[in-house]
Amino acid sequence: MEDGEWVLVRPPTEIECWSPGWGGGEDEGGSSDPLKVRFFGPAKHWTDALPIGNGRLGAMVWGGVASETLQLNEGTLWTGTPGNYTNPDAPKALSEVRKLVDNGDYVAATEAAVKLSGNPSDVYQLLGDINLEFEDSHLAYAEETYSRELDLDTATVTIKYSVGDVEYTREHFASYPDQVIVTKISGSKPGSVSFTVSLDSKLHHHSNSSGKSQIIMEGSCPGKRIPPKVYENDNPQGILFSAVLDLQISDGRGVINVLDDKKLKVEGSDWAVLYLVASSSFDGPFTKPIDSKINPTSEALSTLKSIGNFSHSDLYARHLNDYQNLFHRVSLQLSKSSKSVMSDGSLEMKKPMSSRTGLYLEGSEDRVSTAARVKSFGTDEDPSLVELLFQYGRYLLISCSRPGSQPANLQGIWNKDIEPAWDGAPHLNINLQMNYWPSLPCNLSECQEPLVDYMSSLSINGSKTAKVNYEASGWVTHQVSDIWAKTSPDRGQAVWALWPMGGAWLCTHLWEHYSFTMDKNFLKNKAYPLLEGCARFLLDWLIEGRGGYLETNPSTSPEHMFIAPDGKPASVSYSTTMDIAIIREVFSAVVSAAEVLGKNEDELVQKVRQAQPKLPPTKIARDGSIMEWAQDFEDPEVHHRHVSHLFGLYPGHTITVEKTPDLCKAVDYTLYKRGEDGPGWSTTWKTALWARLHNSEHAYRMVKHLFDLVDPAREADFEGGLYSNLFTAHPPFQIDANFGFCAAVAEMIVQSTSKDLYLLPALPRDKWANGCVKGLKARGGVTVNVCWKEGDLHQIGVWSKDQNSTRRLHYRGSIVTAKMLAGRVYTFNRQLKCVKTYTL
């Protein structure tokens, strides 16, 4: 109790249950930089703005002084209505394509396969803007006082600047427990806060004031894929939306006036708080918007009413408690060596140095923007910037994918356009999957729930697509989808549209979810029914082929062409390496899940077991690389961005350093051939692949490759890289690489199987000489903490809350078998000897 008030003391986080014994009394793995994305001026481009979100609602904070914009998103705002994802003409076209492939006429098969293409996905939309206009005096703010930062520790954006002798502060956060975006504006002098606020949108809308302190904006998304400026009479009703902005000001000081029936003007207040709530009429992917019983305005007002008894401090505390429960599960600290070798061979301990500026620290905080740090990474290779980008990925996943929300799309939830790049749609041939790569190893398994819920919807539509298009049982999904759970092929050429493996790849996430969480109820009730349906489709899709093997026909390697034997480009053949690798992974998951659930004798499981040995092996090409197609076709684009044929190494498990060394050697050469350039997601996938090969040098080269500051004014000149707000670039912005980076760094530090823990398998010892990670998850429900000094393992701490388990610990060729009891913490030293154990 403090001054007569109760102080809330939070329980210790899981990672606080273990700490390494450094011996020297200081945390040598310590980070010198707080986890903040910093700017010292307002945003000039959208990718300078800072993102906040609660899974469903998102905002980009620009930080303008005299005029400010919070650009808003709501995850269910999409064009369109539920669609018919079947094509009754597809079986005839499929038969034609298969015959052409069997005859070796791959060019004709590629042309004929267009008949199997479908319609485009629908398009992710935006919600609108909160516009704030301040007094003209703000035009004369003192630029040297301006700061704008996103604090990852609190999920809060704070803006500060001074006008004369008044310091102004704005604080923004998006609360998941209360489903509200909160903005507090305050000044250091009484009565100094005055501004006008309004709501606007690029979508069809109208807004008006409600009472003295509220604005309601109602609107609709287009019912078809047409620009909102076109309104046809036959256009079906699209998703309706409503945003409500509620305004509160300091008691007894300041007034609110209504302007033009749609703006609120605050004058002479000490502070003001804006509450933004929003809702839509979306009622699931199978309900037409016109049939929806949801009234978005009523929903939004109900949300607002539910927080009516909470003060700003209450809401912030609830937000913090919810967010930090997730974010604080993992900590990462990286630093360079603190030693250098003297001319006489002795070691000299260096004074702490700022790796950003090269200046010795005297306790003063540098005014260096995050963008400047990215720009200088090529020379200073600041490890704390790696920490920041790693934790930023975790922050973004918490902010755009929470239970009850839509899955993270191509831009998470943040989008400024009515026609975003690639429609903002989930792409299932790498991008959607990569969004969720960090969810399990980086201890955010709840954030994957929207993906699993989405898969349930895909399986319903996908069963119709499988039955009508392919005369197959089970369910199928192709390369691109949308909020309506589209499962049919995309429009256009077969090279991207003809890819019925999207659902199968997603299904590998189901077994991984069980492997990491050991949640048997999840496996039984959610995962296995989806795996079962996927396996039924794959068994029907596979056909008896050459050499007694089962094959997929037609088959493409995502978005990549080959040179057919007649010298012409083609994309359609049979049994691409990725097809078979994904199927092998799904079949393995079905068999493993059946063992856990006691379903070994089920007919489906027996069929899967019979099919497994008939899948063709991964082959090595004449030049020593992994073959991408069933035949050793010429590759017209050796530096292609996709590395689909390496799926078996990562995220798959069929290629491993220990069990398939020849294939790993071929993967190594394949990556060398592919080169380092490519979009952000390609860079991070290659990072993870090199990590799985235990190649720390090349994994780190790809880490460094990502730290290329993209100029949004000429982004077409870039491949991959980072924007100033640390969003990853294709370009343009795609969020997948933010998540891929997070997962890849985790792979560099800890890798696991159901029985093994590999410690520091791809640690760049000369770059991250000292470090400590706490709270990573490994398969088998194990929490892993690893600390190292001067490039060598120092201590590890491991535990499993609910499972007794046996683990083989691997470090630099040494293997030790450790038996662990549930609920006990085990500490091992650098020789992998257990030196301490205690109850969690």
Residue, then its C-alpha position, 0 to 999 in steps of 0.5 A: m500500500e502506498d499513500g493509502e492506495w493499494v499497489l497491484v503487484r504482478p506475479p513473476t513471469e515464467i522466465e523470471c523463474w530461472s537466471p544464469g549464474w554469471g559468476g561476475g555478478e553482472d548480466e553479461g548478456g545485457s542489452s544496452d538499448p531499450l526495446k523502442v522504435r524511435f523517430f525524431g520527426p513526424a512521419k512523411h510516409w506511411t511506412d514512417a508511421l508506428p503501428i498499434g493493434n489489438g488483433r482486430l483493430g489497428a492504427m498507424v500513428w503518424g505523429g504530425v504536430a499541427s495536424e495529426t492522422l491515426q489511420l485505422n483498420e478493422g480486420t473484417l473489412w473486405t470487399g465481396t460476399p460469400g462465393n461459389y468456389t467450385n468449377p463443374d468444368a474442371p474435371k474435364a480440364l483436369s483430364e486433358v492436362r493430365k494426359l498432356v503431362d503424361n505425354g511429356d507435353y509440358v508447354a501445352a499442359t501449362e496452356a491448358a491448365v488455365k482452364l482450371s483457374g478460378n476467380p480472384s480473391d476479394v480485397y482487404q479494405l481500410l476503416g478510415d482516419i481519426n483527424l486531429e487539427f491543433e492550433d496554429s501555434h503548434l506550427a512553431y513547435a521546437e523541432e529539437t524537442y520532438s520525439r515519437e516512439l513505440d515502446l515494445d515493452t508496453a505496446t504504447v506509442t508516445i509523442k512529445y514536443s514543446v510549443g513555447d514553454v508547454e510540453y505536449t504529450r500524446e499516448h496511444f495504445a490498442s487494448y485487447p481486453d477492452q477492444v478499444i484504441v485509446t489516445k490521451i493528449s495532455g499539456s504540461k500547463p493547465g488549459s493548454v490542450s485545444f484541438t478539433v477531431s473528426l472521422d473520415s474514410k475512403l470508403h462510402h460513409h457518412s459521419n455525424s456527431s452524437g450528443k456533445s462528445q461523440i462522433i459516429m461514422e457508418g459506412s460499407c465495403p463494396g459488395k464486389r471487387i470494384p473501386p468504391k467510387v463506382y456504385e452500380n445498382d446491381n452491386p450486392q450489399g457489402i460488409l457494413f461498418s461503424a466507428v464510434l469516437d468518444l471524447q472525454i476532457s479534464d473535469g472543470r476545465g475546458v469545453i467541447n463544441v460540435l462543429d458542422d454536426k460531425k466534428l468536435k472542438v476541444e478548447g482550454s482543457d488540461w487533457a483529453v482522452l479519445y476512445l475509438v471503437a469499431s465493429s462490422s456486420f461480418d458474421g462469418p464467411f458463410t453469411k451474406p452481409i445482407d443476411s447478417k443480423i449484426n448491427p455494427t453501430s449497436e455493437a460499437l456502442s455496446t463496447l463503449k458502454s462496457i468500458g464506461n466505468f473504467s478510467h484511462s488508468d484502469l484501461y491502460a493497466r488492463h491493456l498492460n497486464d494482457y499484453q505483457n502476459l504474452f510479450h514478457r514470456v521471451s527475452l533476448q539479449l545479444s552483445k559483442s565480445s567485451k574483449s580484444v586481443m592485445s599485441d602481447g596476446s593478453l586479453e583487454m576488457k573494453k569499456p562499454m561502447s555504443s555500437r551505434t555511434g562508436l562513442y564510449l557511453e557516459g550514461s547519456e541517451d543518444r538521439v539516434s532514430t531507429a532508421a539511422r541505426v538500420k542504415s548504419f547496421g552494415t558497418d556497426e552490426d549492432p546486436s541490440l538492433v537484432e534484439l529489437l527486430f526480433q521482439y518487434g516481430r513478436y509485438l506485431l503478431i500479438s498486435c494483429s492475431r489474437p483469439g477471435s480475430q481474423p488471421a494475420n493477412l499479407q499486411g497483418i491488419w495495417n493497410k492504407d489502400i482500398e486496392p492494396a498490393w496483392d489485395g492484402a489477401p492471405h497467400l498460402n504458398i509461403n506468406l500466410q504460413m510464415n506469418y505464424w512461424p514464430s508463434l510456437p517457438c517464440n512462445l505465442s501459441e495463442c496467437q495461432e488460434p485465428l489461423v486454426d479457426y480459419m482452417s476450419s472455414l477453409s475445410i468447409n468450402g474446400s470440401k466442395t472444391a475438392k468434390v466438384n473440381y477434382e472429384a475427390s474426398g476431403w478438402v483442398t485450398h489453393q494459393v490465395s484466399d480471403i475473409w470468405a475462405k475462398t478455396s478455388p484456384d486464383r485467376g490467371q496463369a497456372v504458374w501461380a494459380l494451379w497449386p492445390m497444396g495450400g491447405a496441406w501446408l497449413c495442416t503441417h501447423l496443426w501437428e506442430h501446434y501439438s508438438f510444442t504445446m502437447d495439448k491432446n484436446f486440441l489434437k483430438n478436437k481441432a487438429y485431427p479432423l482437419l488433418e484427416g480431411c486433408a489426408r483424404f484429399l491427398l490420397d485421392w489426388l495422388i495417382e499411380g505413376r512412373g516407377g511404381y511411385l505415387e505422383t501428383n499431376p498436374s503439379t507446379s513449384p510455386e510461381h516458378m517456370f522451367i525450360a521444357p525439353d522442347g526449349k520452351p518455358a512451362s510451369v506444369s509437370y508432375s510431382t514437384t519436390m515441394d508437393i511431395a515434401i508437403i504430402r510426406e509431412v502431412f502423412s507423417a503428422v497423421v500417423s503420429a497423431a493417430e498413435v497419440l489418439g489411439k487411431n492406428e487401426d483406422e482405415l484412413v491411417q492404414k491407407v496413409r501408411q501404405a502410401q508413405p513408402k510409395l512417395p518419390p524420394t527427394k532427388i539431387a540434380r546433375d549439378g549437385s543441387i536439390m531437384e525442384w521438379a521431378q525431372d532435371f529441367e533447366d531453370p531459367e531463373v536460378h535466383h528465383r525468390h521462392v525456395s519451395h523445393l527446400f521445404g523438407l529442411y525448413p519448415g519441414h523435417t524430412i531433411t536433417v543434418e544427422k539423417t540425410p547429410d547428402l541432401c543437406k550438402a545439396v541444399d547448401y549448394t542450392l542456396y548458394k545457387r539461389g543467391e542472397d537477393g530477394p524479397g524480405w520473406s525470401t531473405t528470412w526463409k533462407t536465414a532459417l534454412w541456413a540455420r537448419l544446416h547449422n551454418s552460422e556464417h550464412a545464416y548471419r549473412m542473411v540476417k545482415h542482408l535484411f538490414d537495408l533501409v528502404d526509401p519509400a519514395r523509390e522502393a522499386d529500386f530495392e529487393g527486401g529490406l526494412y522501412s524506417n518503422l521496421f516493417t519488412a519490404h517485398p517491396p512494397f510492405q509485406i509483414d511476413a518477413n517480420f515474422g520470418f525473421c523472428a522464427a529464424v533467429a530462434e532457430m539460430i539459437v535453439q532447435s528441437t525435435s520431439k526428443d532432441l534439443y540443439l543448443l546454439p546450432a547456428l550462433p554467429r559467435d564472432k557477432w553475438a559473442n555474449g547473449c542470453v535468451k529466455g522463454l523459447k519453446a521447444r517441441g515436447g512442451v519444453t521451455v528453454n533458456v540459453c546463455w553464452k559467454e564469448g561464443d561458448l555455452h555458459q548455462i541452460g535452464v529447461w523445464s516442462k510444466d506438465q510433461n515428464s520427458t527425456r531429452r537429448l541435449h546436443y552441443r558441439g558434438s556432445i550429446v547428453t540424455a536428460k530426464m526431466l520431471a514435470g514442474r521442475v527446473y533443471t540447470f545445466n552447465r557448459q559441459l551439459k552437466c546438471v548443476k541445479t534443480y528446483t520446483l517451478 
